[in-house]
Amino acid sequence: MDVSSSVFDRIIDRSEMSSDKWAKYPEQVIPMWVADMDFDAPECIKTALKERVEQGVFGYTHTPKALVLAIQNHLEARYAWSISGNHLVHLPGLVCALHLSVQIFSEKGDGIVVPGPVYYHLTRAPELAGRELHKIDMVLQDDRWLPDMQAFEAACAKQNSKMVLLCNPHNPGGTVFRREELLAIHSIAEKYDLLVVSDEIHCDLILDDLPHIPFASLNEDAAKRTITLMAPSKTFNIAGLGYAFAVIENAQLRQTFKQARAGLVASPNMLGLTAAMSAYEDGQQWHQCLLKYLCQNRDYLAQRLANTPLKMNHLEGTYLAWIDASDVPVEDPYEFFLNAGVGVSSGKDFGNASFVRLNFGCPMSLLQQALDRIEAALAKVV
């Protein structure tokens, strides 16, 4: 499959696609908020979906063995992580698994430790379940967002703490955790006997020359105490097809999880299964070209922001820039961007209203247009 940058340069009109991303704001606003790229899906996925639809029968569908093998091969090839097919739990999405894990592996009043600012479902899940949220700050260290480990251990040491919710790579902020950093987190989780639920949905969106290290792959103890959540949706831009999976190596945890989801959390639909299998089997060339394009967008964004009061740490992974607007003399950075004609995510949703999160997973020309608007708006207030 020959892939060129022109695939990612193409502007796609999503106005008639019932797109959440493009329906949120008025037509004149460029939407750069939710983690949904504006790129055409890989040809291999579109072909696989067409072939499946042409079969014409859409009955109940189980997970094909070929998809299990494709996931195993993917995890082995990219992370040197060998798992049994029995360790996989196939799901219609990652968010439901996150909420379900909190509800079934903790009780009312239990403490859930969450480093943040972070993707809001990691804090919403404990709150909706009536758990006590022990939120600890991420701090900038050498231009990387990392947990305050002293505060992290203090939170884990609390008598009611039962679980850690980890975002690896971290969203927002783009931190790709090093092995020693994950080992430090693991040692504390082991010391206080805490379950770790690791949201690793951005694991295949590493922009620097760094490895993604699944938390569960660290050692035997980490494997026993971790529920790993992954999906091809962000990487291959197929979130609307609804497929994710959990890796649960601990048989008791896995059985409890399966029993709790029965009748409540649906199985993935056949098109989601089809797209996932095609992505992992045939989408690697497209994926490599995507990463190259996202790196160009990230570097261009950093270059443009360097000449403004806006600050952005170096993003090691994801296509979601975490931008500090505290030096801009405005009351609400989110509203400021919106009035400039750029619809970003409010930092308030993640835990810090002085920031905004900007999605640069879009054609370069659209990013340029958005930055022109931002710079013009900044010129009026600074």
GISUL-V754537 format. One record per backbone hydrogen bond with DSSP energy under -0.5 kcal/mol. CO is the residue of the C=O (numbers start at 1). NH is the residue of the N-H. If there is no record, write none. Layout:
co | nh
CO | NH
CO | NH
This chain:
co | nh
4 | 7
5 | 8
5 | 9
6 | 10
7 | 40
11 | 13
12 | 14
14 | 17
14 | 19
19 | 23
20 | 24
26 | 29
29 | 31
30 | 32
30 | 343
32 | 359
34 | 36
42 | 45
42 | 46
43 | 47
44 | 48
45 | 49
46 | 50
47 | 51
48 | 52
49 | 53
50 | 54
51 | 55
52 | 55
53 | 56
64 | 67
64 | 68
65 | 69
66 | 70
67 | 71
68 | 72
69 | 73
70 | 74
71 | 75
72 | 76
73 | 77
74 | 78
75 | 79
75 | 81
76 | 80
80 | 82
81 | 83
84 | 87
85 | 88
87 | 248
89 | 246
91 | 244
93 | 97
94 | 98
95 | 99
96 | 100
97 | 101
98 | 102
99 | 103
100 | 104
101 | 105
102 | 106
107 | 110
110 | 132
111 | 162
111 | 163
112 | 134
113 | 165
114 | 136
116 | 138
119 | 122
120 | 123
120 | 124
121 | 125
123 | 127
124 | 128
125 | 129
126 | 131
127 | 130
130 | 109
131 | 133
132 | 112
132 | 134
133 | 135
134 | 114
134 | 136
136 | 116
137 | 148
139 | 146
141 | 144
144 | 141
144 | 146
146 | 139
147 | 149
148 | 152
149 | 153
150 | 154
151 | 155
152 | 156
153 | 157
155 | 158
158 | 161
160 | 111
162 | 195
163 | 113
164 | 166
164 | 197
165 | 115
166 | 168
166 | 199
170 | 174
171 | 119
174 | 316
174 | 317
175 | 169
175 | 170
175 | 177
178 | 182
179 | 183
180 | 184
181 | 185
182 | 186
183 | 187
184 | 188
185 | 189
186 | 190
187 | 191
188 | 192
189 | 194
190 | 193
195 | 164
195 | 197
196 | 198
196 | 227
197 | 166
197 | 199
198 | 200
198 | 229
199 | 168
200 | 203
202 | 205
205 | 207
205 | 318
208 | 210
211 | 213
212 | 214
214 | 217
215 | 218
219 | 223
220 | 224
221 | 225
223 | 226
225 | 196
226 | 228
227 | 198
228 | 230
228 | 247
229 | 200
230 | 245
232 | 236
233 | 237
233 | 238
233 | 239
238 | 241
239 | 242
242 | 269
244 | 91
245 | 230
246 | 89
246 | 248
247 | 228
249 | 251
250 | 254
251 | 255
252 | 256
253 | 257
254 | 258
255 | 259
256 | 260
257 | 261
258 | 262
261 | 264
261 | 265
264 | 266
266 | 92
269 | 273
270 | 274
271 | 275
272 | 276
273 | 277
274 | 278
275 | 279
276 | 280
277 | 281
278 | 282
278 | 283
279 | 283
283 | 287
284 | 288
285 | 289
286 | 290
287 | 291
288 | 292
289 | 293
290 | 294
291 | 295
292 | 296
293 | 297
294 | 298
295 | 299
296 | 300
297 | 301
298 | 302
299 | 303
300 | 304
301 | 305
302 | 306
304 | 307
305 | 308
311 | 324
314 | 316
316 | 207
316 | 208
319 | 321
319 | 360
320 | 173
321 | 323
321 | 358
322 | 313
322 | 324
323 | 325
323 | 356
324 | 311
325 | 328
327 | 329
328 | 330
332 | 336
333 | 337
334 | 338
335 | 339
336 | 340
337 | 342
338 | 341
341 | 30
342 | 344
343 | 32
345 | 357
346 | 349
347 | 350
347 | 351
347 | 352
350 | 117
350 | 118
352 | 355
354 | 325
355 | 347
356 | 323
356 | 358
357 | 345
358 | 321
358 | 360
360 | 362
361 | 38
363 | 366
363 | 367
364 | 368
365 | 369
366 | 370
367 | 371
368 | 372
369 | 373
370 | 374
371 | 375
372 | 376
373 | 377
374 | 378
375 | 379
376 | 380
377 | 380
378 | 381
378 | 382
